[in-house]
Amino acid sequence: MSTESSMPLQRPSTRAARHSAIHEVLAQHIITSQQQLAEVLASQHIEVTQATLSRDLDEMHATKVRTADGGICYTVPSLQHESALNGRIPPESVHEYENSALSWSNMTKFEQQMSRVLSGLVTSVASAQNLVVVHTPSGAAQYVASVLDRQPIDGILGTIAGDDTVMAIASDNDTAIQRASWLLNLASGGDSSHPKGENG
């Protein structure tokens, strides 16, 4: 039996681990350039090329927003509201970011990525009141929930995942029906209406 009681945090050399590290860096630091981000990652023993870093930021839907002191920094969807709450990013910048994140071009790309993932993992979709219920093979629900959480979707407030079931909480009953239909279309690999446009 090993005499060591713990092991320091280590990351596998995978894209998912790198994305997690980037997310943590953006949450803890004001990052104004890709070079600065690469330097912080290097200090954590994560070496990444400029091309890979650019691709990572694109895949994470990162964008630059104005900070409270007037500067510019990188953020990702999961950090935007937290940053607004702690005063790091002014509310108006978050609003601008949301409009950008939900633009037709970004959502089309996001829908394509979601369709590739969901078509192999979603076995059924239903709605009940303001809930969208998504069934998956055993063990896949948390991954599907993370795919849904990766980008703000108009009308979806959050997700809860079990082993083979994801519940997406919608803002109201009608939105749940619309989102269930949208997700079913994506999982079927077909065309779908833009989530924002369905309400507008």
C-alpha positions, 0 to 999 in steps of 0.5 A, a space after each residue: 500500500 502506498 504511503 502517500 495519502 494524496 496525489 496532486 491534481 493532474 490532467 490527462 493530455 486530452 482536449 476535454 482536460 485542456 478545455 477544463 483548464 482554460 475554463 478555470 483560467 478564464 474564471 480566475 484571471 482577467 485574460 486579454 490575449 491568447 498569448 497571455 492565456 498560453 503563458 498561464 497554461 504553460 505555468 500549469 505544465 500545459 503546453 499548447 500551440 497558438 493554432 490549438 488554443 485558437 481552436 479551443 477558444 472557438 469550440 468553447 464559444 469564447 468571446 471578448 467582452 468589455 470589463 468593468 474598468 473598460 478593458 477587454 477580456 475573454 469569457 465563455 458562456 458559463 462564466 458570463 452571468 457569474 462575471 456580471 454578478 461579481 462586477 467583473 463584466 458590466 451587465 450591458 456587456 453580458 447583454 451584448 454577449 448574449 445577443 452575439 452568442 445567440 446570433 444565427 451564424 453561431 447557433 447554426 454552427 452549434 446546432 450542427 455540433 449538437 446534431 452530430 452528438 445527439 444523433 447517437 445519444 438521444 433515444 427519445 424526447 418528450 415534454 411535460 409541463 415546463 420540462 423537456 425530458 430527454 432519454 439516452 442510453 445508460 450512462 450518457 445523460 450527464 454528457 448530453 446535459 453538458 452538451 446542452 449547457 455548453 451554449 445558452 439556449 433561449 428559454 432553457 434555464 438549466 438541466 438536471 441529469 441522471 444516468 439515462 435521463 436529462 431534464 431540461 427546465 424551460 421558462 414555460 410550457 409552450 417553450 418546453 414543447 418547442 424545445 422538445 421538438 427542436 431537440 428531436 429534430 437535431 437528434 434526428 439529424 434534420 433541419 431545425 428552426 433557430 431556437 431564438 426565432 421560435 419565440 420571436 
